[in-house]
Amino acid sequence: MYKQTSPADGWHFVSKDEVSGKPIVFPLAAWAVVDDGSAVIGLVGDVLGGGPRRESSS
C-alpha cells in the first residue's frame, strides 16, 4: 500500500514496445510513497483497459 500520493501532472513514463522497439510514452497519474517510506514510485493509469481482470493474450 501507499503512505501518500500526489498528482504527477506533466510527468511521463517511457517504455519500449516489445514488438516494434519504438518508445511508448505513458502519462503518470500520481506519485506514491510506499508504506515504509523506502521509495517513491510513479503510478500509471489502466492504459490498456480491462482493469484487474484483463487477461494476457500470450
PDB file of N, CA, C and O in Angstrom:
ATOM      1  N   MET A   1       0.833  -1.182   0.000  1.00  0.00           N
ATOM      2  CA  MET A   1       0.000   0.000   0.000  1.00  0.00           C
ATOM      3  C   MET A   1       0.884   1.254   0.000  1.00  0.00           C
ATOM      4  O   MET A   1       2.111   1.194   0.063  1.00  0.00           O
ATOM      5  N   TYR A   2       0.198   2.368  -0.073  1.00  0.00           N
ATOM      6  CA  TYR A   2       0.901   3.642  -0.163  1.00  0.00           C
ATOM      7  C   TYR A   2       0.609   4.508   1.050  1.00  0.00           C
ATOM      8  O   TYR A   2      -0.521   4.575   1.532  1.00  0.00           O
ATOM      9  N   LYS A   3       1.646   5.165   1.529  1.00  0.00           N
ATOM     10  CA  LYS A   3       1.516   6.074   2.657  1.00  0.00           C
ATOM     11  C   LYS A   3       0.925   7.400   2.203  1.00  0.00           C
ATOM     12  O   LYS A   3       0.140   8.020   2.921  1.00  0.00           O
ATOM     13  N   GLN A   4       1.311   7.833   0.998  1.00  0.00           N
ATOM     14  CA  GLN A   4       0.877   9.138   0.497  1.00  0.00           C
ATOM     15  C   GLN A   4       0.905   9.124  -1.022  1.00  0.00           C
ATOM     16  O   GLN A   4       1.750   8.465  -1.626  1.00  0.00           O
ATOM     17  N   THR A   5      -0.021   9.853  -1.641  1.00  0.00           N
ATOM     18  CA  THR A   5       0.001  10.038  -3.091  1.00  0.00           C
ATOM     19  C   THR A   5      -0.116  11.521  -3.413  1.00  0.00           C
ATOM     20  O   THR A   5      -0.690  12.297  -2.649  1.00  0.00           O
ATOM     21  N   SER A   6       0.440  11.895  -4.561  1.00  0.00           N
ATOM     22  CA  SER A   6       0.377  13.275  -5.045  1.00  0.00           C
ATOM     23  C   SER A   6       0.203  13.240  -6.558  1.00  0.00           C
ATOM     24  O   SER A   6       0.717  12.337  -7.218  1.00  0.00           O
ATOM     25  N   PRO A   7      -0.520  14.215  -7.116  1.00  0.00           N
ATOM     26  CA  PRO A   7      -0.664  14.258  -8.578  1.00  0.00           C
ATOM     27  C   PRO A   7       0.696  14.354  -9.266  1.00  0.00           C
ATOM     28  O   PRO A   7       1.637  14.929  -8.718  1.00  0.00           O
ATOM     29  N   ALA A   8       0.793  13.797 -10.455  1.00  0.00           N
ATOM     30  CA  ALA A   8       2.049  13.817 -11.215  1.00  0.00           C
ATOM     31  C   ALA A   8       1.845  14.551 -12.537  1.00  0.00           C
ATOM     32  O   ALA A   8       2.272  14.081 -13.591  1.00  0.00           O
ATOM     33  N   ASP A   9       1.193  15.701 -12.470  1.00  0.00           N
ATOM     34  CA  ASP A   9       0.935  16.490 -13.680  1.00  0.00           C
ATOM     35  C   ASP A   9       2.222  16.774 -14.445  1.00  0.00           C
ATOM     36  O   ASP A   9       3.203  17.248 -13.871  1.00  0.00           O
ATOM     37  N   GLY A  10       2.213  16.482 -15.738  1.00  0.00           N
ATOM     38  CA  GLY A  10       3.355  16.785 -16.598  1.00  0.00           C
ATOM     39  C   GLY A  10       4.466  15.741 -16.593  1.00  0.00           C
ATOM     40  O   GLY A  10       5.458  15.914 -17.301  1.00  0.00           O
ATOM     41  N   TRP A  11       4.338  14.665 -15.823  1.00  0.00           N
ATOM     42  CA  TRP A  11       5.356  13.613 -15.777  1.00  0.00           C
ATOM     43  C   TRP A  11       4.911  12.429 -16.623  1.00  0.00           C
ATOM     44  O   TRP A  11       3.717  12.164 -16.760  1.00  0.00           O
ATOM     45  N   HIS A  12       5.900  11.708 -17.199  1.00  0.00           N
ATOM     46  CA  HIS A  12       5.612  10.574 -18.076  1.00  0.00           C
ATOM     47  C   HIS A  12       6.568   9.420 -17.800  1.00  0.00           C
ATOM     48  O   HIS A  12       7.690   9.623 -17.338  1.00  0.00           O
ATOM     49  N   PHE A  13       6.106   8.206 -18.091  1.00  0.00           N
ATOM     50  CA  PHE A  13       6.936   7.007 -18.054  1.00  0.00           C
ATOM     51  C   PHE A  13       7.164   6.587 -19.496  1.00  0.00           C
ATOM     52  O   PHE A  13       6.212   6.477 -20.269  1.00  0.00           O
ATOM     53  N   VAL A  14       8.415   6.351 -19.864  1.00  0.00           N
ATOM     54  CA  VAL A  14       8.743   5.935 -21.229  1.00  0.00           C
ATOM     55  C   VAL A  14       9.222   4.492 -21.196  1.00  0.00           C
ATOM     56  O   VAL A  14      10.110   4.135 -20.422  1.00  0.00           O
ATOM     57  N   SER A  15       8.622   3.669 -22.046  1.00  0.00           N
ATOM     58  CA  SER A  15       8.971   2.264 -22.156  1.00  0.00           C
ATOM     59  C   SER A  15       9.226   1.954 -23.626  1.00  0.00           C
ATOM     60  O   SER A  15       9.075   2.819 -24.489  1.00  0.00           O
ATOM     61  N   LYS A  16       9.609   0.732 -23.896  1.00  0.00           N
ATOM     62  CA  LYS A  16       9.854   0.328 -25.280  1.00  0.00           C
ATOM     63  C   LYS A  16       8.823  -0.715 -25.690  1.00  0.00           C
ATOM     64  O   LYS A  16       8.582  -1.673 -24.956  1.00  0.00           O
ATOM     65  N   ASP A  17       8.215  -0.535 -26.854  1.00  0.00           N
ATOM     66  CA  ASP A  17       7.282  -1.515 -27.393  1.00  0.00           C
ATOM     67  C   ASP A  17       8.056  -2.800 -27.676  1.00  0.00           C
ATOM     68  O   ASP A  17       9.082  -2.771 -28.355  1.00  0.00           O
ATOM     69  N   GLU A  18       7.567  -3.926 -27.158  1.00  0.00           N
ATOM     70  CA  GLU A  18       8.278  -5.196 -27.307  1.00  0.00           C
ATOM     71  C   GLU A  18       8.342  -5.685 -28.751  1.00  0.00           C
ATOM     72  O   GLU A  18       9.276  -6.398 -29.118  1.00  0.00           O
ATOM     73  N   VAL A  19       7.379  -5.317 -29.563  1.00  0.00           N
ATOM     74  CA  VAL A  19       7.346  -5.791 -30.947  1.00  0.00           C
ATOM     75  C   VAL A  19       8.157  -4.875 -31.864  1.00  0.00           C
ATOM     76  O   VAL A  19       9.056  -5.333 -32.569  1.00  0.00           O
ATOM     77  N   SER A  20       7.835  -3.581 -31.853  1.00  0.00           N
ATOM     78  CA  SER A  20       8.478  -2.662 -32.790  1.00  0.00           C
ATOM     79  C   SER A  20       9.781  -2.060 -32.253  1.00  0.00           C
ATOM     80  O   SER A  20      10.615  -1.590 -33.027  1.00  0.00           O
ATOM     81  N   GLY A  21       9.953  -2.076 -30.936  1.00  0.00           N
ATOM     82  CA  GLY A  21      11.145  -1.465 -30.343  1.00  0.00           C
ATOM     83  C   GLY A  21      11.038   0.045 -30.208  1.00  0.00           C
ATOM     84  O   GLY A  21      11.956   0.687 -29.698  1.00  0.00           O
ATOM     85  N   LYS A  22       9.924   0.621 -30.661  1.00  0.00           N
ATOM     86  CA  LYS A  22       9.738   2.071 -30.582  1.00  0.00           C
ATOM     87  C   LYS A  22       9.344   2.473 -29.160  1.00  0.00           C
ATOM     88  O   LYS A  22       8.733   1.685 -28.439  1.00  0.00           O
ATOM     89  N   PRO A  23       9.690   3.687 -28.760  1.00  0.00           N
ATOM     90  CA  PRO A  23       9.297   4.136 -27.422  1.00  0.00           C
ATOM     91  C   PRO A  23       7.785   4.349 -27.322  1.00  0.00           C
ATOM     92  O   PRO A  23       7.129   4.769 -28.276  1.00  0.00           O
ATOM     93  N   ILE A  24       7.259   4.048 -26.140  1.00  0.00           N
ATOM     94  CA  ILE A  24       5.863   4.288 -25.810  1.00  0.00           C
ATOM     95  C   ILE A  24       5.868   5.216 -24.596  1.00  0.00           C
ATOM     96  O   ILE A  24       6.623   4.990 -23.650  1.00  0.00           O
ATOM     97  N   VAL A  25       5.048   6.241 -24.612  1.00  0.00           N
ATOM     98  CA  VAL A  25       5.004   7.212 -23.518  1.00  0.00           C
ATOM     99  C   VAL A  25       3.660   7.114 -22.811  1.00  0.00           C
ATOM    100  O   VAL A  25       2.607   7.218 -23.439  1.00  0.00           O
ATOM    101  N   PHE A  26       3.706   6.910 -21.492  1.00  0.00           N
ATOM    102  CA  PHE A  26       2.507   6.835 -20.672  1.00  0.00           C
ATOM    103  C   PHE A  26       2.505   8.010 -19.695  1.00  0.00           C
ATOM    104  O   PHE A  26       3.496   8.213 -18.994  1.00  0.00           O
ATOM    105  N   PRO A  27       1.427   8.788 -19.624  1.00  0.00           N
ATOM    106  CA  PRO A  27       1.369   9.844 -18.616  1.00  0.00           C
ATOM    107  C   PRO A  27       1.221   9.233 -17.225  1.00  0.00           C
ATOM    108  O   PRO A  27       0.473   8.273 -17.041  1.00  0.00           O
ATOM    109  N   LEU A  28       1.933   9.790 -16.249  1.00  0.00           N
ATOM    110  CA  LEU A  28       1.778   9.334 -14.870  1.00  0.00           C
ATOM    111  C   LEU A  28       0.524   9.946 -14.278  1.00  0.00           C
ATOM    112  O   LEU A  28       0.224  11.116 -14.519  1.00  0.00           O
ATOM    113  N   ALA A  29      -0.206   9.165 -13.510  1.00  0.00           N
ATOM    114  CA  ALA A  29      -1.395   9.656 -12.822  1.00  0.00           C
ATOM    115  C   ALA A  29      -1.011  10.300 -11.493  1.00  0.00           C
ATOM    116  O   ALA A  29      -1.575  11.324 -11.106  1.00  0.00           O
ATOM    117  N   ALA A  30      -0.041   9.690 -10.791  1.00  0.00           N
ATOM    118  CA  ALA A  30       0.321  10.181  -9.461  1.00  0.00           C
ATOM    119  C   ALA A  30       1.688   9.646  -9.056  1.00  0.00           C
ATOM    120  O   ALA A  30       2.193   8.679  -9.626  1.00  0.00           O
ATOM    121  N   TRP A  31       2.274  10.300  -8.056  1.00  0.00           N
ATOM    122  CA  TRP A  31       3.453   9.803  -7.351  1.00  0.00           C
ATOM    123  C   TRP A  31       2.939   9.165  -6.077  1.00  0.00           C
ATOM    124  O   TRP A  31       1.962   9.645  -5.502  1.00  0.00           O
ATOM    125  N   ALA A  32       3.576   8.090  -5.619  1.00  0.00           N
ATOM    126  CA  ALA A  32       3.169   7.446  -4.371  1.00  0.00           C
ATOM    127  C   ALA A  32       4.396   7.115  -3.532  1.00  0.00           C
ATOM    128  O   ALA A  32       5.423   6.675  -4.050  1.00  0.00           O
ATOM    129  N   VAL A  33       4.269   7.336  -2.224  1.00  0.00           N
ATOM    130  CA  VAL A  33       5.299   6.930  -1.263  1.00  0.00           C
ATOM    131  C   VAL A  33       4.838   5.601  -0.680  1.00  0.00           C
ATOM    132  O   VAL A  33       3.726   5.501  -0.162  1.00  0.00           O
ATOM    133  N   VAL A  34       5.698   4.570  -0.762  1.00  0.00           N
ATOM    134  CA  VAL A  34       5.317   3.265  -0.230  1.00  0.00           C
ATOM    135  C   VAL A  34       5.244   3.325   1.293  1.00  0.00           C
ATOM    136  O   VAL A  34       5.838   4.204   1.917  1.00  0.00           O
ATOM    137  N   ASP A  35       4.508   2.382   1.883  1.00  0.00           N
ATOM    138  CA  ASP A  35       4.229   2.393   3.322  1.00  0.00           C
ATOM    139  C   ASP A  35       5.449   2.605   4.208  1.00  0.00           C
ATOM    140  O   ASP A  35       5.398   3.385   5.159  1.00  0.00           O
ATOM    141  N   ASP A  36       6.542   1.917   3.903  1.00  0.00           N
ATOM    142  CA  ASP A  36       7.714   2.033   4.782  1.00  0.00           C
ATOM    143  C   ASP A  36       8.589   3.244   4.439  1.00  0.00           C
ATOM    144  O   ASP A  36       9.619   3.461   5.076  1.00  0.00           O
ATOM    145  N   GLY A  37       8.183   4.034   3.434  1.00  0.00           N
ATOM    146  CA  GLY A  37       8.915   5.240   3.074  1.00  0.00           C
ATOM    147  C   GLY A  37      10.199   4.991   2.304  1.00  0.00           C
ATOM    148  O   GLY A  37      10.990   5.913   2.103  1.00  0.00           O
ATOM    149  N   SER A  38      10.419   3.746   1.868  1.00  0.00           N
ATOM    150  CA  SER A  38      11.687   3.400   1.216  1.00  0.00           C
ATOM    151  C   SER A  38      11.760   3.823  -0.253  1.00  0.00           C
ATOM    152  O   SER A  38      12.844   3.834  -0.835  1.00  0.00           O
ATOM    153  N   ALA A  39      10.619   4.172  -0.858  1.00  0.00           N
ATOM    154  CA  ALA A  39      10.634   4.514  -2.279  1.00  0.00           C
ATOM    155  C   ALA A  39       9.459   5.411  -2.640  1.00  0.00           C
ATOM    156  O   ALA A  39       8.404   5.389  -2.005  1.00  0.00           O
ATOM    157  N   VAL A  40       9.681   6.193  -3.677  1.00  0.00           N
ATOM    158  CA  VAL A  40       8.615   6.962  -4.310  1.00  0.00           C
ATOM    159  C   VAL A  40       8.471   6.380  -5.709  1.00  0.00           C
ATOM    160  O   VAL A  40       9.455   6.250  -6.437  1.00  0.00           O
ATOM    161  N   ILE A  41       7.247   6.032  -6.082  1.00  0.00           N
ATOM    162  CA  ILE A  41       7.024   5.406  -7.382  1.00  0.00           C
ATOM    163  C   ILE A  41       6.008   6.201  -8.184  1.00  0.00           C
ATOM    164  O   ILE A  41       5.159   6.891  -7.620  1.00  0.00           O
ATOM    165  N   GLY A  42       6.102   6.100  -9.502  1.00  0.00           N
ATOM    166  CA  GLY A  42       5.130   6.727 -10.380  1.00  0.00           C
ATOM    167  C   GLY A  42       4.029   5.742 -10.709  1.00  0.00           C
ATOM    168  O   GLY A  42       4.300   4.585 -11.031  1.00  0.00           O
ATOM    169  N   LEU A  43       2.774   6.202 -10.630  1.00  0.00           N
ATOM    170  CA  LEU A  43       1.629   5.340 -10.923  1.00  0.00           C
ATOM    171  C   LEU A  43       1.055   5.696 -12.286  1.00  0.00           C
ATOM    172  O   LEU A  43       0.766   6.859 -12.568  1.00  0.00           O
ATOM    173  N   VAL A  44       0.895   4.680 -13.127  1.00  0.00           N
ATOM    174  CA  VAL A  44       0.323   4.849 -14.458  1.00  0.00           C
ATOM    175  C   VAL A  44      -1.099   4.311 -14.409  1.00  0.00           C
ATOM    176  O   VAL A  44      -1.344   3.282 -13.778  1.00  0.00           O
ATOM    177  N   GLY A  45      -2.043   4.988 -15.064  1.00  0.00           N
ATOM    178  CA  GLY A  45      -3.422   4.520 -15.112  1.00  0.00           C
ATOM    179  C   GLY A  45      -3.554   3.246 -15.916  1.00  0.00           C
ATOM    180  O   GLY A  45      -2.563   2.752 -16.454  1.00  0.00           O
ATOM    181  N   ASP A  46      -4.741   2.711 -16.008  1.00  0.00           N
ATOM    182  CA  ASP A  46      -5.015   1.477 -16.748  1.00  0.00           C
ATOM    183  C   ASP A  46      -5.040   1.795 -18.243  1.00  0.00           C
ATOM    184  O   ASP A  46      -6.110   1.884 -18.845  1.00  0.00           O
ATOM    185  N   VAL A  47      -3.864   1.965 -18.834  1.00  0.00           N
ATOM    186  CA  VAL A  47      -3.749   2.410 -20.224  1.00  0.00           C
ATOM    187  C   VAL A  47      -4.180   1.348 -21.236  1.00  0.00           C
ATOM    188  O   VAL A  47      -4.508   1.685 -22.373  1.00  0.00           O
ATOM    189  N   LEU A  48      -4.184   0.081 -20.846  1.00  0.00           N
ATOM    190  CA  LEU A  48      -4.562  -0.988 -21.765  1.00  0.00           C
ATOM    191  C   LEU A  48      -6.022  -1.364 -21.638  1.00  0.00           C
ATOM    192  O   LEU A  48      -6.543  -2.111 -22.466  1.00  0.00           O
ATOM    193  N   GLY A  49      -6.688  -0.860 -20.616  1.00  0.00           N
ATOM    194  CA  GLY A  49      -8.105  -1.158 -20.406  1.00  0.00           C
ATOM    195  C   GLY A  49      -8.308  -2.522 -19.772  1.00  0.00           C
ATOM    196  O   GLY A  49      -7.408  -3.362 -19.766  1.00  0.00           O
ATOM    197  N   GLY A  50      -9.483  -2.725 -19.249  1.00  0.00           N
ATOM    198  CA  GLY A  50      -9.798  -4.031 -18.693  1.00  0.00           C
ATOM    199  C   GLY A  50      -9.611  -4.142 -17.198  1.00  0.00           C
ATOM    200  O   GLY A  50     -10.153  -5.065 -16.589  1.00  0.00           O
ATOM    201  N   GLY A  51      -8.879  -3.254 -16.588  1.00  0.00           N
ATOM    202  CA  GLY A  51      -8.694  -3.284 -15.145  1.00  0.00           C
ATOM    203  C   GLY A  51      -8.010  -4.555 -14.671  1.00  0.00           C
ATOM    204  O   GLY A  51      -7.305  -5.210 -15.440  1.00  0.00           O
ATOM    205  N   PRO A  52      -8.217  -4.908 -13.397  1.00  0.00           N
ATOM    206  CA  PRO A  52      -7.509  -6.057 -12.815  1.00  0.00           C
ATOM    207  C   PRO A  52      -7.907  -7.403 -13.407  1.00  0.00           C
ATOM    208  O   PRO A  52      -7.184  -8.382 -13.226  1.00  0.00           O
ATOM    209  N   ARG A  53      -9.028  -7.479 -14.103  1.00  0.00           N
ATOM    210  CA  ARG A  53      -9.463  -8.755 -14.685  1.00  0.00           C
ATOM    211  C   ARG A  53      -8.945  -8.987 -16.094  1.00  0.00           C
ATOM    212  O   ARG A  53      -9.218 -10.029 -16.690  1.00  0.00           O
ATOM    213  N   ARG A  54      -8.187  -8.013 -16.643  1.00  0.00           N
ATOM    214  CA  ARG A  54      -7.666  -8.155 -18.002  1.00  0.00           C
ATOM    215  C   ARG A  54      -6.740  -9.364 -18.066  1.00  0.00           C
ATOM    216  O   ARG A  54      -5.890  -9.545 -17.194  1.00  0.00           O
ATOM    217  N   GLU A  55      -6.901 -10.180 -19.085  1.00  0.00           N
ATOM    218  CA  GLU A  55      -6.076 -11.372 -19.247  1.00  0.00           C
ATOM    219  C   GLU A  55      -5.061 -11.152 -20.358  1.00  0.00           C
ATOM    220  O   GLU A  55      -5.336 -10.456 -21.335  1.00  0.00           O
ATOM    221  N   SER A  56      -3.896 -11.745 -20.203  1.00  0.00           N
ATOM    222  CA  SER A  56      -2.856 -11.672 -21.221  1.00  0.00           C
ATOM    223  C   SER A  56      -3.271 -12.495 -22.429  1.00  0.00           C
ATOM    224  O   SER A  56      -3.897 -13.547 -22.295  1.00  0.00           O
ATOM    225  N   SER A  57      -2.915 -12.005 -23.613  1.00  0.00           N
ATOM    226  CA  SER A  57      -3.230 -12.759 -24.828  1.00  0.00           C
ATOM    227  C   SER A  57      -2.084 -13.670 -25.246  1.00  0.00           C
ATOM    228  O   SER A  57      -2.177 -14.349 -26.269  1.00  0.00           O
ATOM    229  N   SER A  58      -1.010 -13.693 -24.471  1.00  0.00           N
ATOM    230  CA  SER A  58       0.134 -14.541 -24.845  1.00  0.00           C
ATOM    231  C   SER A  58       0.141 -15.854 -24.122  1.00  0.00           C
ATOM    232  O   SER A  58       1.039 -16.670 -24.333  1.00  0.00           O
TER     233      SER A  58
END
